Structures are given as structure tokens and as C-alpha cells.
């Protein structure tokens, strides 16, 4: 693997950078890989496709090899008849959340680059994932977290040998403290919001969904939406599959935000009411890639709505009673599914996939 494959381009001004050492353009915008990895072959017969390497079975779509892996990927896609949907059980990953998709690719890029220390800011799941995969890679990690971080997520970070840095104040204050450390040269920014390697990993969600459905996309995918880590990953993954000729159509991408932290929904529909402090994993007021999220919504005839705390708590109880032991943030997506149907954005006949993104065992 040549480091030239990891060259970057600014998503706003087009400036290029030689390798993934950079994390932000001089103009302030996020960076993406200069060239997207694409397979040269046609879609393989799903009955003959070798999926034993988990998400790394889709190496043709990934920018780097599997230097750091824990066997992640190929999460179950199960029928959820009470919701008239299929749930993809992303909470069965090694660290209990879909963030392992991005952590495995990000730490693999870090290894390719010879990085000795990574830093990340997170409300919990991304920090636990980066800490765990950094431990697997033998790379030091500092994880900046809110002072109020849940004890189970803090333990996961500490037991992986990473250093948690607890920051008082808002989620934005946590990011600011982390960025100050990055700008002071105290590590490579393994960010789930900024680092393009993370999005290359979350794109594998789409590859798996299409493969598990015999190389077809659903009519729609409903995901939690904070920084857009999974939402944008799904968009990029389905787009890559379409461009490679492996699927025919893109699904409609529908986001579920927390009331009070819903910049995408407000951009589309105006001010929202109330707050939602239950879905702490998506409490993001200023997502780094807001313009890209809005472009993905537009390109797929998608949407984003905000969910109240009561709606999420009700849906969480419903999930638990049906055997899906997820954390609260997960419940925003199936709750939004019902709301989208009530609004007529989805019909009862639409074929929908909903990822359940984090384990209830971490609460």
C-alpha cells in the first residue's frame, strides 16, 4: 500500500495534501481522500462471496489494508416485523457500537503512517472504539470526554490503556480542548467527525447491507444523526456500490436527531421545540460536515427530523421488550421510522433498514 493512496483533498476549496497526516484544510474545512478506492470487477455472486474477514471482505472499497482488526463486521441483518423493517445489529461489535467500523480503518491508516499517538474527543462510544483499536495496534491514545461521561464507557477507555481526559462544560468544550492538544502537536487526530479514514470504515455498513440483501439496496435507511458518522458513511458506501455497478439504486437516507441538538432538521424545516438529553450520543449542535450531510439528504431525496426525549424513552422500552438491548441513542432511529411513516415520507410498503448502533450493556 503506497502512502500516495492516502492523499487528501479539501471538501470546500479543493486544496490537496500529500498524505493523511493532515486533518483539516488551511481554509478550515474537512478533508477527504483524493481518490476513492473502487473494485475493478463486477459484483460477485453473493452465494460465493467470502465474508470471513468481516468488513475487510470489502477491501476493494477501502483505502488501506487491515493492519489493525478484531474481526469486526458482518453484523446481523434481522427481520423486525413489529416495525415493518429490518434491523442491522451494529451493537454486537467488539466494543459494542458501530464506531468500530471507523476505528479499525482509522487505526489501520495510523499504522500505515507510523503514528505513535492518537487523540480523539467523544461522548463515549467513539472514544472506547479508538482506545480499544489503539491498544490492538500498540499505539498510545488520549481520549477527551465530557466530565459527565457514563462510567461504563470511561472504564472501557481506561482498561484499554488509553488516557481519558475529562473536560467540564459542553460537548463543544470537549472538542475545543482536544483540538488545542492536536494543534500543539500532541498526537494525530483520529476523529470520528474529521478523519476521512473513519468514514471509509463506516461506509462498510452499506456494503454489508447490500451484500446481505443479494446486492440490492433498501428503499430507505433511517439512522441516528449527530456528526453524521454513520449517515455520511452509509451515503458514501451506497454511492460507491452504485458507481461500481454493484447496486442499481441509492436508498433514501433519513436522519434522526435529538430535539435541542438538531441542526440538520432545523436547516430543512426551521426551529424545533424541546430538548432530548436521553440520546446523549448525538448531542451535536455544530456538525463538522454539515454541508456534506445536507448534500447527502438532497442527493437521496432524504430528510432529517428531531425526536423528543419522551419518544426516545418510549421506543427504548419497546426495543428492550422485543429483545434488542440497546443504549438510548439507538432508539431515535426506530422512533423516527414511525414518525416518517406518519408524515408520509415513507409508506407502509417501503423496504427499510434501521441500524441499532450501540449496546445497552455500556450504560
Buried (B, 14 or more C-beta within 10 A) or exposed (E): EEBEBBBBBBBBEEBEBEBBBBBBBEEEBBBBBBEBBEBEEEBEEBEEEEBEBBBBBBBEBBBBBBBBBBBBBBBEBEEBEEBBBBBBBBBBBBBBBBBBBBBBBBBBBBBBBEBEBBBBBBBBBBBBBBBBBBBBBEBBBBBBBBEEBBEBBBEBBBEBEBBBBBBEEEBEBBBBBBBEBBEEEEBBBBBBBBBBBBBBBBBBBBBBBBBBBEBBBBBBBBBBBBBBBBBBBBBBBBBBBBEBEBBEEBBBBBBBBBBBBBBBBBBBEEEBEBBBEBBBBBBBEEBBBBBBBBBBBEEBEBBBBBBBBEBBBEBBEBBEEEEBBBBBBBBBBBBBBBBBBEEEBBEEEBBBBBBBBBBBEBB
